[in-house]
Amino acid sequence: MGEIQALGAGAAVLNHPAESIAYLANMLAEKGEAVKPGEPILTGGITAAVSIKPGDYVEVKFGESLGSARLFVQ
């Protein structure tokens, strides 16, 4: 079994991920722009970046409701 490299929570993004979306919307509104329907929004990272290299196995868990993603780096 591997080691946990990082843990994070949504609160790490301006106290709540919705805050970063509101910030984006307000910033765009000041410029007379808006997020287009269906356009993806990335709210920001909740941990520092972790370097990976060939041979690494990565698993990311998003909580009970969203599940997880796994990756083997070749």
ROGUTOR-443609 format. One line per 5 residues: number of its first residue (from 0); their letters; for each residue x, y negated, z negated of N, C-alpha, C, CB. Coordinates in nm, 4 decimals. Each point is the difference from the previous one (the first is absolute). Glycine has a CB too. Layout:
<pts>
NUM = A = X:Y:Z:X:Y:Z:X:Y:Z:X:Y:Z; ...
</pts>
This chain:
<pts>
0 = MGEIQ = 0.0843:0.1181:0.0000:-0.0843:-0.1181:0.0000:0.0886:-0.1241:0.0000:-0.1844:0.1241:-0.1220; 0.1425:-0.2270:0.1884:0.0782:-0.1224:0.0099:-0.0230:-0.0945:-0.1157:-0.0082:0.0246:0.2435; 0.0644:-0.1421:-0.2282:-0.0106:-0.1036:-0.1028:-0.0950:-0.1090:0.0455:0.2331:0.0493:-0.0778; -0.3073:-0.1046:-0.0143:-0.0824:-0.1167:0.0310:0.0946:-0.1176:0.0205:-0.1999:0.0879:-0.1349; 0.1872:-0.1541:0.2489:0.0865:-0.1139:0.0323:-0.0630:-0.1333:-0.0381:0.0959:0.1334:0.1862
5 = ALGAG = -0.2277:-0.1411:-0.1807:-0.0665:-0.1265:-0.0315:-0.1460:0.0263:-0.0351:0.1566:-0.1256:0.1539; -0.2077:0.0459:-0.2426:-0.1417:0.0006:-0.0361:-0.0500:-0.1427:0.0104:0.0267:0.2011:-0.1545; -0.1506:-0.2178:0.1916:-0.0522:-0.1352:0.0090:-0.1499:-0.0018:-0.0172:0.1876:-0.0610:0.1491; -0.2410:-0.0577:-0.1613:-0.1440:-0.0195:-0.0135:-0.0407:-0.1201:0.0836:-0.0002:0.1007:-0.2326; -0.1249:-0.1023:0.2749:-0.0499:-0.1109:0.0800:0.0208:-0.1354:-0.0647:-0.1653:0.1547:0.0924
10 = AAVLN = 0.1705:-0.1576:-0.2236:0.0206:-0.1261:-0.0718:0.1364:-0.0621:0.0308:-0.1498:0.0849:-0.1810; 0.2410:-0.0076:0.2394:0.1317:-0.0535:0.0353:-0.0077:-0.0972:0.1175:0.1032:0.2112:-0.0840; -0.2158:-0.2127:0.1528:-0.0182:-0.0887:0.1150:-0.0868:-0.1178:-0.0439:0.0217:0.1940:0.1655; 0.0413:-0.3008:-0.2104:-0.0702:-0.1206:-0.0452:-0.1097:0.0308:-0.1017:0.0495:-0.1033:0.2206; -0.0253:0.1976:-0.3091:-0.0908:0.0441:-0.1062:-0.1146:0.0887:0.0480:0.0579:-0.2079:-0.1168
15 = HPAES = -0.0876:0.2052:0.2466:-0.1022:0.0871:0.0595:0.0127:-0.0127:0.1512:-0.1588:-0.0256:-0.2003; 0.1528:0.1367:0.2748:0.0145:-0.0091:0.1456:-0.0976:-0.0973:0.0661:0.0796:0.2331:-0.0056; -0.1993:-0.2475:-0.0492:-0.0969:-0.0933:0.0577:0.0507:-0.1438:-0.0060:-0.1847:0.1548:-0.0668; 0.2683:-0.1856:-0.0310:0.0570:-0.1352:-0.0102:0.0852:-0.0327:0.1216:-0.0010:0.0190:-0.2495; 0.0772:0.0791:0.2988:0.0836:-0.0267:0.1170:-0.0856:-0.0172:0.1250:0.1871:0.1306:-0.1044
20 = IAYLA = -0.3003:-0.0607:0.1113:-0.0902:-0.0173:0.1139:-0.0639:-0.1390:-0.0051:-0.0456:0.2494:0.0061; 0.0045:-0.2928:-0.1247:-0.0565:-0.1340:-0.0158:0.1043:-0.1060:0.0360:-0.1549:0.0849:-0.1808; 0.2787:-0.0640:0.1378:0.1084:-0.0936:0.0320:0.0168:-0.0114:0.1512:0.1160:0.0568:-0.2168; -0.1146:0.0590:0.2856:0.0125:0.0011:0.1454:-0.1161:-0.0737:0.0655:0.1232:0.2172:-0.0136; -0.2451:-0.1856:-0.0296:-0.1183:-0.0634:0.0589:0.0036:-0.1510:-0.0180:-0.1312:0.2079:-0.0441
25 = NMLAE = 0.1681:-0.2539:-0.0749:0.0081:-0.1439:-0.0257:0.1091:-0.0666:0.0824:-0.0844:0.0412:-0.2300; 0.1991:0.0245:0.2409:0.1107:-0.0550:0.0785:-0.0402:-0.0111:0.1473:0.1671:0.0993:-0.1623; -0.2313:0.0041:0.2156:-0.0439:-0.0051:0.1397:-0.1076:-0.1060:0.0202:0.0550:0.2429:0.0243; -0.1486:-0.2560:-0.1201:-0.1071:-0.0990:0.0104:0.0567:-0.1413:0.0077:-0.1523:0.1532:-0.1269; 0.2585:-0.1809:0.0533:0.0640:-0.1318:0.0053:0.0525:-0.0313:0.1392:0.0613:0.0236:-0.2400
30 = KGEAV = -0.0306:0.0802:0.3166:0.0504:-0.0165:0.1368:-0.1109:0.0150:0.1039:0.2214:0.0865:-0.0763; -0.3465:-0.0704:0.0293:-0.1116:0.0178:0.0911:-0.0041:0.1386:0.0628:0.0099:-0.2421:0.0447; 0.0511:0.3386:-0.1101:0.0041:0.1366:0.0510:-0.0692:0.0940:-0.0983:0.2151:-0.0490:0.1231; -0.2323:0.1729:-0.0815:-0.0633:0.0996:-0.0867:0.0495:0.1390:0.0397:-0.2056:-0.1473:-0.0305; 0.1882:0.2412:-0.0601:0.0289:0.1402:0.0296:-0.1102:0.0487:0.0931:0.1185:0.0394:-0.2247
35 = KPGEP = -0.0799:0.0288:0.3304:-0.0975:0.0521:0.0950:-0.0649:0.1273:-0.0544:0.1317:-0.0996:0.1904; -0.2592:0.1220:-0.1597:-0.0670:0.1221:-0.0458:0.0773:0.1244:0.0450:-0.2225:-0.1192:0.0082; 0.2410:0.2112:-0.1003:0.0707:0.1240:0.0299:0.1518:-0.0102:-0.0050:-0.1920:0.0575:0.1385; 0.2445:-0.1778:-0.1566:0.1445:-0.0192:-0.0067:0.0521:0.0511:-0.1348:-0.0152:-0.2014:0.1551; 0.1160:0.2896:-0.1544:0.0507:0.0507:-0.1281:0.0728:-0.1083:-0.0782:0.0207:0.2269:0.1013
40 = ILTGG = -0.0313:-0.2175:-0.2312:0.0697:-0.0929:-0.0902:0.0841:0.0831:-0.0958:-0.1857:-0.1755:0.0170; 0.3131:0.1457:-0.0240:0.0885:0.0635:-0.0973:0.0150:-0.0952:-0.1171:0.1243:0.1308:0.1797; -0.1598:-0.0850:-0.2982:-0.0022:-0.0892:-0.1158:0.1355:-0.0203:-0.0656:-0.2304:0.0728:-0.0353; 0.3290:0.0055:0.0739:0.1332:-0.0132:-0.0585:0.0393:0.1256:-0.0749:-0.0335:-0.2458:-0.0184; 0.1616:0.2623:0.0006:0.0516:0.1185:-0.0677:-0.0207:-0.0065:-0.1501:0.1675:0.0240:0.1804
45 = ITAAV = -0.1901:0.0921:-0.2403:-0.0169:0.0038:-0.1454:0.1241:0.0551:-0.0684:-0.2459:0.0293:0.0309; 0.3450:0.0114:0.0482:0.1293:0.0432:-0.0546:0.1093:-0.0566:0.0890:-0.0992:0.2135:-0.0980; 0.2202:-0.2064:0.0518:0.1132:-0.0351:0.0850:0.0149:0.1088:0.1061:0.1170:-0.1249:-0.1901; -0.0533:0.0913:0.3007:0.0234:0.0983:0.1056:0.0944:0.1093:-0.0518:-0.0352:-0.1776:0.1790; 0.0125:0.2995:-0.1320:0.0832:0.1146:-0.0369:0.0627:0.0539:0.1282:-0.1466:0.0578:-0.2028
50 = SIKPG = 0.2769:-0.0470:0.2064:0.0685:0.0528:0.1181:-0.0240:0.1500:0.0113:0.1756:-0.1801:-0.0175; -0.1941:0.2259:0.1412:-0.0118:0.1432:0.0247:0.1013:0.0385:0.1074:-0.2467:0.0000:-0.0642; 0.2805:0.1286:0.0667:0.0995:0.0485:0.0961:-0.0419:0.1377:0.0490:0.1844:-0.1328:-0.1127; -0.1251:0.1801:0.2233:-0.0343:0.1329:0.0487:0.0130:0.1045:-0.1106:0.0758:-0.0671:0.2291; -0.1742:0.1567:-0.2339:-0.0034:0.1036:-0.1026:-0.0875:-0.0362:-0.1189:0.2262:0.0647:0.0713
55 = DYVEV = -0.2630:-0.1921:-0.0841:-0.0861:-0.0426:-0.1112:-0.1445:0.0404:0.0255:0.1539:-0.1929:-0.0463; -0.2219:0.2278:-0.0611:-0.1431:0.0286:0.0015:-0.0650:-0.1106:-0.0816:0.0314:0.2554:0.0235; -0.1290:-0.3214:0.0353:-0.0646:-0.1131:-0.0654:-0.1485:0.0312:-0.0172:0.1689:-0.1624:0.0990; -0.2194:0.1382:-0.2181:-0.1440:0.0125:-0.0242:-0.0464:-0.1273:-0.0682:0.0125:0.2538:-0.0188; -0.1191:-0.3108:0.0719:-0.0579:-0.1222:-0.0549:-0.1405:0.0342:-0.0467:0.1392:-0.1512:0.1525
60 = KFGES = -0.1699:0.1203:-0.2760:-0.1328:0.0270:-0.0552:-0.0731:-0.1321:-0.0199:0.0827:0.2107:-0.1144; -0.2053:-0.2153:0.1648:-0.0794:-0.1223:-0.0043:-0.1167:0.0090:-0.0975:0.0650:-0.0413:0.2350; -0.0570:0.1308:-0.3301:-0.1070:0.0142:-0.0980:-0.1002:0.1060:0.0425:0.0294:-0.2389:-0.0633; -0.1206:0.2677:-0.0249:-0.0983:0.1067:0.0207:-0.0849:-0.0218:0.1247:-0.0052:0.0330:-0.2456; -0.0402:-0.1544:0.2681:-0.0961:-0.0226:0.1084:0.0637:-0.0053:0.1387:-0.1377:-0.1225:-0.1635
65 = LGSAR = 0.2631:0.0803:0.1731:0.0637:-0.0134:0.1316:0.0920:0.1159:0.0359:-0.0140:-0.2435:-0.0307; 0.0568:0.3213:-0.0651:0.0842:0.1152:0.0296:0.1475:-0.0334:0.0121:-0.1935:0.0973:0.1137; 0.2640:-0.0234:-0.0260:0.1445:-0.0168:0.0118:0.0445:0.0175:0.1445:0.0290:0.0821:-0.2352; 0.0957:-0.1166:0.2614:0.0629:0.0198:0.1308:0.1379:0.0587:-0.0254:-0.1290:-0.1936:0.1077; 0.1700:0.2863:-0.0210:0.1307:0.0655:-0.0160:0.0804:-0.0135:0.1286:-0.0973:0.1636:-0.1663
70 = LFVQ = 0.2282:-0.1707:0.1509:0.0892:-0.0177:0.1147:0.1309:0.0721:-0.0257:-0.1054:-0.2222:0.0539; 0.1512:0.2979:0.0445:0.1343:0.0582:-0.0049:0.0825:-0.0754:0.1021:-0.0834:0.2315:-0.0730; 0.1940:-0.2895:0.0312:0.0832:-0.0820:0.0878:0.1024:0.0890:0.0692:-0.0320:-0.2024:-0.1489; 0.0294:0.2020:0.2824:0.0953:0.0818:0.0774:0.1153:-0.0825:0.0497:-0.1845:0.1492:0.0681
</pts>
